[in-house]
Amino acid sequence: MLEKLVIKKNAIKYNLKMHVRKKAIKLFKNKLLLLQKKTSDFSIEELESFIAQEEKKIIDNYRNRSLTFLFFFLGVAF
């Protein structure tokens, strides 16, 4: 029983991580279009760094929205 819960938890974590990664790549590609650059203009390390920054922004955005919803639910005003 406990094994199934652990496996399910890991699957959910993996799916969330992949969702955030795909969203970060999409946002980064949009930024490249605006800057009129290509992915070949950057090294692999730079690309990974840029995508990691986008992932951090997405996760922070999710956290902020979650906390805002929680405060709203509890009736706490800003």
C-alpha atoms as one frame of an Amber mdcrd trajectory, in Angstrom:
protein
   0.000   0.000   0.000   2.749   2.416   0.974   4.730   1.530  -2.154   1.777
   2.484  -4.357   1.503   5.870  -2.662   5.203   6.544  -3.103   5.046   5.540
  -6.770   1.997   7.744  -7.316   3.695  10.668  -5.553   6.796  10.300  -7.724
   4.667  10.098 -10.874   2.827  13.307  -9.950   6.129  15.086  -9.223   7.558
  13.941 -12.543   4.475  15.028 -14.495   4.486  18.456 -12.837   8.194  18.868
 -13.552   7.678  17.953 -17.219   4.732  20.361 -17.478   6.821  23.201 -16.069
   9.754  22.284 -18.344   7.560  22.303 -21.482   6.010  25.614 -20.487   9.459
  27.123 -19.810  10.752  25.994 -23.199   7.706  27.484 -24.906   8.179  30.819
 -23.102  11.883  30.848 -23.926  11.177  30.179 -27.612   8.743  33.097 -27.608
  11.437  35.338 -26.105  13.880  34.215 -28.776  11.377  35.156 -31.455  11.010
  38.620 -29.959  14.784  39.031 -29.806  15.127  37.651 -33.345  17.666  35.062
 -32.222  18.039  31.329 -32.840  18.841  28.545 -30.419  22.023  27.900 -32.387
  23.285  31.330 -31.263  23.707  29.989 -27.719  25.691  27.157 -26.166  23.917
  24.248 -24.499  24.902  25.520 -21.054  23.420  28.932 -21.797  20.198  27.388
 -23.079  19.894  25.244 -19.958  20.489  28.294 -17.808  17.824  30.342 -19.609
  15.293  27.520 -19.357  16.089  27.039 -15.660  15.392  30.747 -15.107  12.046
  30.411 -16.892  11.207  27.338 -14.787  11.964  29.281 -11.610   9.668  32.110
 -12.731   6.853  29.647 -13.469   7.214  27.891 -10.113   7.291  31.216  -8.268
   4.172  32.282 -10.154   2.406  29.049  -9.146   3.408  29.590  -5.508   2.180
  33.175  -5.487  -1.157  32.219  -7.009  -1.532  29.344  -4.541  -0.846  31.598
  -1.569  -3.204  34.267  -2.918  -5.946  31.677  -3.301  -5.285  30.364   0.210
  -5.483  33.847   1.721  -8.631  34.574  -0.261 -10.148  31.293   0.945  -9.285
  32.119   4.546 -10.638  35.642   4.207  -7.348  37.435   4.718  -7.203  40.781
   2.924  -4.068  42.418   1.588
